[in-house]
Amino acid sequence: MARVDAARCTACNECLAACPYEALEKTVVDGQQLMRVVASLCKGGGACVPVCPEGAIDIIGYSDREVTAMIDALAGEAVHA
């Protein structure tokens, strides 16, 4: 499952556009707009991680480097299929 770091999130909507599960939504916390993960929809696919310009999203249990490598590998397989 993804996790958003509220201190780094700027609510730019990049993650929202990237998530095929629509598992992110904009919310307001203490007057700050940010993205929130909808746990019941998040599949932990990680498409939101590399598109975040602030590096505010992590997948619980994986580092950013591991998620990016998985996405790159899957994208390469899709291109060669």
N, C-alpha and C positions, 0 to 999 in steps of 0.2 A: 504494500500500500504506500502511496505517496504521502509526503509530509511537507507542508509549507512553513518556512521560517518567516513569521510575521514581521520580524525586525528588518528583513531584507526585501520582502515582497512590495512591489509598486503597483500591483493590480493592472498590469499592462495588457492582460488578456492573451498573451502568447500561448500560455499553457492551455487555456480554454479552447483555443482554436486547434491545438495539437492533439487533444485527448479524444480518441475515438469512442470512449465510453461516456462522454459528457459528465465526468466525475469531478469537475471543478466548478465552483460557483463564486461569484463576487459577493463579498459581505463587508460589513463595517464593524470594526472592533475598536473601542475607545476612540472613535472619531476618525480612524484610519481605514481607508478602503484596502482590502487585500483579498486574495483568493483563498478559498477553503475547499478542502478535499471532502467529497461526499463519500464516506467510507463504504456505504452499501453499493456504490457504483464502481469504485476504484478496483481495477484488476491488477494493479502493480506493473503494468506494461512499460512504463517509463518514458513514453513519448513526450511527456511534459518536461522532463528533466533537462535535455539539451537545448530546448528552445527558450528557457528562462534566462533573460539577459542578466539578471541579478544573481543567478545561482542560488535561488531561494527554495528550490524544491529538491528533495531527496526521496529515494525509495527506501523504506525501512528495511534494513538488512543488506543493502548494497551501497557501495560507494558510487559517486558520480562517474568515475572512470569505468567501473564495471558496467553500469547501465549504458553508458555511451558505447562501449565495446559491443554489448549485446545488440543495441539498435543498429550499429554499423554492420554487424554480421548479418542481421536479418535483412537489412536494406540491400546488401550485396547479394544475398540469396534470391531476393525478389527480382533484381536486375538480371541475374543469370538464368532465371527460370523460364 
